[in-house]
Amino acid sequence: MARRVRPQLITDAPRSPEQELRAREVRYVIMMVLRALCIVVAAILVATRPPLLWLWLTLCLMGGVGLPMVAVLLANDAAPRPEHQLRNRLRRRSPTSHPDPSRALHDREHRIIDSE
């Protein structure tokens, strides 16, 4: 029987801030590498002058100019709150799992504290 490399996730706890920061750093570096690649490809295209040069240069320049803005926005973006995540909106909720709070106040017994 083979061992699992990663433990099975059995909780809905959010990722730790360190894990979230690391994921954002990796995403930023990948996007900056893509930007550098766009600039290098644009330089190679100018030197070789292939057909449809204007189209390829436009795509490379859009990547070279647009990717830094998108990368900064995504790197500074925090994880969405649990109620705003799409996977939580798509889950079916049973009526017993989230009872109406106003009804719960009327249904439970009230404890009376005597002051004497």
Beta strands, then each sheet from edge to edge (+ up, - down):
end
